[in-house]
Amino acid sequence: MSAECTPEDRMQLHGAVAESSGAYRRLARNPRFRRLWISQFVSGTGDWLVIGFLIPLVTSLSGGSSFAVAGIMIAKIIPALLFSSVIGVLVDRFDRRRTMIAADIVRSVLALGLFFTNSIWVIYLVVLLMESASLFFGPARNALIPYLVEPDDITAGNALAYTTQQGSMLVGLAASGAILAGFEAIVRFVIAADLPLVGSLVGPLAPALLGPRAGVFIDSLTFIVSAIAIRGIKLAAKAPGGGRFDPALFGKDVLDAYRFLRDHNELRGFMVTIGLAILGGGAIIPVGLVHVQQNLSGGVPIFDNVEFLQRLAAAPQTFMLVFLALGMVTGALVVPRLAARTSLQMLFLGGVGGFGVAMLGFASVNVYWVAALFGAVAGFGIATVAVAGNTYVIYTVADEIRGRVFTALDSVIRVALLVSMIVTAPVGDFAAGIVRRIIESRGILPADVSITGSQVTLQLASLIVLGAAVYASRRLNLRGCEEVAASV
């Protein structure tokens, strides 16, 4: 580790830019990055659109079983547990652009498998296989960014990729009705036009294309659009692994990744911190939404005079997610400017600590608009952690192993989120039962009690996030001069 932090070190590791305010303009003018952005936004929107279709479908098919609905998320997480080391090696061995195209084509075909099935187990299988293909796409995309943008724009490129991820979620969920309505209008127009070839193809599929399952077809189309966009990206660099997969070297490749993580103390500290932060922070969704329903009163004052916002705020739980997402988007846009002034390690630590403090504040108030502000700050912290962490990996990990490291990071996130979802919801129910028994044993009316089980659970979970921040402060070199890693 370096003894002193020179301006050159800081420029290399932090991705500091002389004109950070122009980074997004440069990215917008970059045709290769623009194609990657289009690919991510279109396919991400389709992904969330089909999730919005699958949740009510599985709910109906299972007779309202919450565990059956949770099975969708479990099916999305299992591939990371089983295949992450294998997929990481393949991402590093083959051309990443072609890997992304192949993943898109596979996901497009698999999505069509959801068109006619009413079997929950088939749905789980298709989701699992699609997520396995997505495990190739995400790390390959992250590892490809340094080849598409100038070195000064890497932080902004990571930030925009993260913003796009959140934006596609918002569009896919919030505008799903409008998207399906527009698609239905196009299908009806094609049928009415009675074109010989097109009509014969569309006609038999009309009942499905005009119903909610149209979201599956749209999802399949988004992957095709994504693949076409990526195919247009021209790269001079060849695959770091030579574009060949040698089974004899497979075990060595896997061990290289584990050795690298074992020997790189600071990177390991990043991953452990992220895992702990998500372990606690994951409670903000399943338990946090219960907190919104049970404990928060009032609305957002300035929205009272805006009819459109009033309609959104009519569903307070869903609307709270909007504040969280807005915080994420804002954070991703601001982080590149902050990266020009401080180290990625300090940014990362600030993001984890800010998330923990905001989560504690969110859990401790009973006024909706105050909780919404804390939710936005929490989203800002989450974005800071994600962008700073991804940028740190790009600057400190050699290209030959970068795909494996990104895959390992993705696995840490998924596993921590799965454990959080499995543990925090039952803990919330358990805490609620304890609070209720205490109230009943003392003859207190529930209406007179200002604290609930969901609040207690969220407060405990926020302490885990703050504990992750303390851990990071001890493990990371906050001066930001960790030596850039060479190839393993």
N, C-alpha and C positions, 0 to 999 in steps of 0.2 A: 504494500500500500504506500502511496506517495507520502513524503513528509510534508511537502508544501503543495499548495494548489495554485498553479500558474494560470494566467488568463487563457493560455492555449489549452491546458487541461480542461478548464471550465467550459471553453467553447466546444471541445470534442465531446465531453460527457454529457453536458446539459442540453446541447442542441440550442444554445443561446443564439439569437439572431440579431443582426445589426438593425434590421428593419422588420421587427416582428409584426408591426401593423399591416405590412404588405404581404405576409405569408399566405393568407387565404386567397388574395387576388392572384398570386403566382400559382397556387394550386388550381384555381379555376381556369387559368390559361394553359395548364399542363394537360394535353390531350390524353396522355397515358393514365395519369391519376384520375382524370375525369371519367374515363371508362370504368376504372375500378370502383369509383364512387357510385356511378349509375348501377353497376352490377350489384353492389352491396345494398343500395337503397331499394331497388326493385325486388330482389329476392327476399330481403328482410320484410318488406311490406306484405308480400305473399305469405311468408311464414306465419306472421301474426294474424293474418286474415284467416288462415286455415285453422289456427289454434282456437280462434273465436268461434269457428264452426264445430270443432271437435269436442270442446268442453260441454256445450248443451247436448250434443249428440250422445256422448258417453253417459251423461247424466240421465238422459231419457232411456237409453238401452239398459242401464244398470238399475233402473228404478229409483234413482236419486241417491246412489251410493257415493259419498264423498271420497271413499278410498279408491273407487273406480276412477274418479276424476284425477286423483293424485297419481294414479297409475300412468297417466300421460306424461307427467313430469318425471316419474321414475324411469319410464322408457327412454326419455331424453337424456338421462344422466348415466344410465348403466353403461353405454358404450365407452364413456370416458374411463370408467373403472376397469373395463376389460381390455380395451384395445389401444389405450393412449400411447404406450411405449412402442407398439408395432407401427402405429400410424405416424408417430413422430419420426421414426427412421425412414419411412417411405417418403414423407414430405421433404426430408433432406436429401434423398437419393434421386428424386425425379424432378423434372422441370416443373416449377411451381405454377406457372401459368397453365400448363396442360393439366396439371393435377386439379386445379380449380375448375377447369372446363369439364373434366371427367366427372367431378363431384356434382356439378350442376346437372349434367345429363342424367346421372343416376338418380338424383333427387327428383327430377322432372318425371321420370318413368315411374318411380315409386309413388309419387303423389297421386298419380292416376289410379293406383291401387285402392285409394280411399273412395273412389267415385261410387262404387256400387255395393260395397260391403256394409253389412250391419252386425258384423261380429266384433266384439270388443277385443278379442285376442288378435284378430287380424289387424285391427287399428293399432294395437300396441306394437305388433311386429313391424308394421310399416313405419311407425314413428321411430322405433329403435334403429331400423336400417337407414332411414333418412338422416337421423342424428349421427350415425356412424360416418356417412358421407360428409356431413357438415364438419366433422372432426378433421377431415382433410382440408376443407375449404378455409376455415378460420385461421389456423396456423400458417398455411401457405400464403394467405393474404397479408398477414402481419409481417411475415418474413420477406415479402415482395416489396413492401413500401419503400425501403431504402434504395431500391433500384429504379423507382419511378419518380422520385423527387430529389431536389438538391439537398445536400447535407444540412443546410440551415433550415430546411422546411420539414425535417423529419418529425419534430415535436408537433407541429401544426397538422401534418398528415395523420399522425396517430389520433390527435384530438378530433379531426374531422371524421375519421373512421368511427370513432366512438360516438360522436354526435349523430352520425348517420344511423348507427345501430339503435339509438334511443328514438330518433325521429321516425324511423320505419316502424318501430313498435307503436308510437302514437298514431301514425297514419293508419296502420293496419287494424288497430283496435277502434280508434275513434271514428274513422271514415269508412268502416267496413260496409255499413248500410249503403252509403253513397256509391262505393265501388261496385257492389253487387247490383245496385239499381242501374248504374251505367252499363254494366256488362249485359244485364237482362235486356235493356233497350236495344243494344247492338244485336243480340241474338234474335229478338223479335223482328228487327229490320231485315236481317238476313233471311229469315223464314218468309216474311211477307214479300221479299223481292223474288222469291221462287226461282233462284238461279239453279240451273240443271245439276251441276256437280256439287256445289256447296250445299244446296238444299237437301240433296240426298244424304249428305254426311251429317248435317246438323239436325235434320228432322227427327231421326230416331233418338237422338240424345236430348231433344228439346225438354222433356220433363225434368231431367237432371240439371240441364243448363239454365233453366228458369227458376230453380229452387235454391235453397241455401247451400246445396252441394256444389253450386257453381264456384264457390270459393276454392274448392279443390282444383278445379280446372284452371282457375286464374293462377293459383299457386304453381301449378305445373308450367304454365306459360311464363311466369316470372323467371323461372330457372333457365328457360330457353333464352329469354332476353339477356339474362346475366351471362350465359355462356357466349352469346354473340358479342357482347360488349368486351368480355375478356379476350376473346379471340383477336380482336382488333388491336390489342396492346402489343407493340413491337419492343422486343428486348434483345440487346446484344449479348448479355451475360448468359452463360450456359448454366445448367443445373449444377449446384455445388457438388453433388455426388456423381456427376458425369452422366446422369440420365439412365444409369443401369442399377439394377438391384441384384446383388450377389448374396444368395442365401448363406454362403459360408461366412460372410462378414456381418450377418444380421446380429448375432449375439454380441459381437464386438461393438457394433454401433449402439446397442442398448446400454452396454456397460460403460461406454464412453460418456453417455449422457448422465448416468448415475454418478460416475466419478467426477464429472465436471460440477454437478450440483453439490457433491460432497466436499470438494475442494474450494469452491467459491463461496466463502462464508457469507458475504454480504448478499449475494443473490439468494442464497438459502434463507437468509433473514427476511428478504422481501417476500418470498413465497409463504413462509410460516406466518408472517404478519397478515398477509392477505387471507390466508386460511382462517386465522383467528377472527379477523374483522368480519368476514362473511359468516362465520359460525354464529357470532352474536348479531350482526347486522341483518341476517336473513329473517330475523323475527319481525322486522318492520313491516313485512307484507302480511303474513297470516295472522299475527297477533296485533299488529298495528291497526289493521282494518277493523278488528273487533273493538279496539280502543276508540277508534273514531265513532263507531256505532253506539257504544255504551256510555262514553264519558264526555264527548265534546258537544258543546252547545253553541248556538249562534251561527253566523255565516261570515262571509267576507264583506265588510261594509260597502266598499266601492262598487261591488257587483250588484247591489240592490237596484241600481238604475239602468242596468244593461240586461235586456231581456234574454239575449242569447246566452250570456254567462249565467243567468238565473236558471236556465234550463239545464245547463251542465251541472250547476251546483245542487240541483235537485237530488242528485245521487252523491251524497257527501263522501262516501267511501271511494267511489271511482274518481271523484274530482280531486281527492287528496293525492292520488297517484299522478295527476297532472302536475301538481306542485313539485312532487319528487322528480318527475321527468324534466320539468323546466329547469330545476336546479342542476340536473345532470348536463343538459344542453348548455346552460350558461357556463358551468364549470369547464366543460370541454373547450369552449371558445376562449376563455380567459387564461387557461393554463399555459398556452404557448407564450403569452406575454410575461407571465410570472417566471417561466423557465429561463428567460433572458436575464433575470435578476437574482436568481438563487439556484441552489443545486436541486437536482431531481430527488435526491434523498430527503432534503428538507421539505420539498413540496409533498412528497409521499407521506412523510410523517405528519405534516400539517393536515393533509387530507384525511388520514385515519383519525387523528385527534379531533378534527372538526366534525367528522361524521359521528364519533362517539358522543361528543358534547351535544350536538344537535339532536341525536336520538334520545339522550337523557332528557333534554328540554321538551321534546315532542311527547315523551311518556309522562311528563310531570305537570302538564297544563291541562285545563279543562275548557279552554276557549278555542273554538275551531280556527279562527284566523291566525291566532298565535301559533297553534300547532302547525298550520299550513306554512308559516314562515320557517319554523324549525324543519319542516319536511323539505322545503326548498334548499335550505343550508345543508341538510343531510345529502341531498342529491348532488350538490356542488362538491361535497367531500368525496362522494363515491366516484365522481368523474375525475377528480384530481388524482385519486389513487390509481384509477385505471390508466389514465394517460401517462402519468409519471412512471408507473410500473412498466408499461409496454415500451416506452421510449428508453428506459434504462436497459431493458433486455436487448434492444437493438444496438445500443452503444457499447455494451459490455460483453456480448456473446458473439463469437465468430460465426460467420455465415454457415459454415459447414455443420454446425450443431444447433443453429437458431430455431429451426422447425421443431426439433425435439424439446427444446426448452419452452417454447410457446405452447406446445401440446401438454407438457407437464404442468405449466401454469394454468392452462384451461382445465386440466383434471383437478387441480387443487381447488379451483373455484367451484366446480360442479359438485365435487364430493362434499365440500364444506357447506354448500347450499342445501344439498340433500340431507345431510345430518341436521342442519339447522331446521329444515322443514319438518323432519321426523320428530325432533326433540322439542322444539319450542312450542308447537301447538299443544301437545299433551301437557307440557309444563304450565302453559297458560290456563288450561282447563283445571289442572291440579291446584294451581295458585288461586283460581277463582273459587274452587270448592273450599279451600282453607279459609279464605276471607269470608265466604258465606257462613261457614260454621262458627267462626269467631263472632260474627254479627248476631247470629241466632242465639248463641250461648249467652250473650250479654243483653239480649232483649232490645237491640238497637234496630231501628227501621232502616232498610236498605237505602231509602231515599236520603237518609241523613249521613251516609258514608260517602266520602269524597275519593276513596281509593278502591280500586278493583283488582281482580286477579290479572287482567291484561296489563294494567299499569305496572304492577309489581314485576311481571315477567319481562316487560320491555325495559324497565329500569335495570334489572339484573343483566339482561342481554347487552345493554349499553355499557355496562361495566366490563364486559368481555371485550368490547371494541376498544374501550379506553385502555384495558390491559394490553391489547395488541399494540397500541401506540407507545406504551411504556417499553414493551419489548423491542419495538423498532428503534426507539431512541438509544437503546443499549447496543443494538447490533449493527446499525447503519453508520457509515462514515458521513456525518452531516455536513462536512466541509466539501464533500462531493468530488474526491480525487481518487476513487478506486481505480486501479490500473485496468485499462481495457484488456479484455481477455484475448489471448491468442487461440489459434485453432488447437483442438485437443489431439 
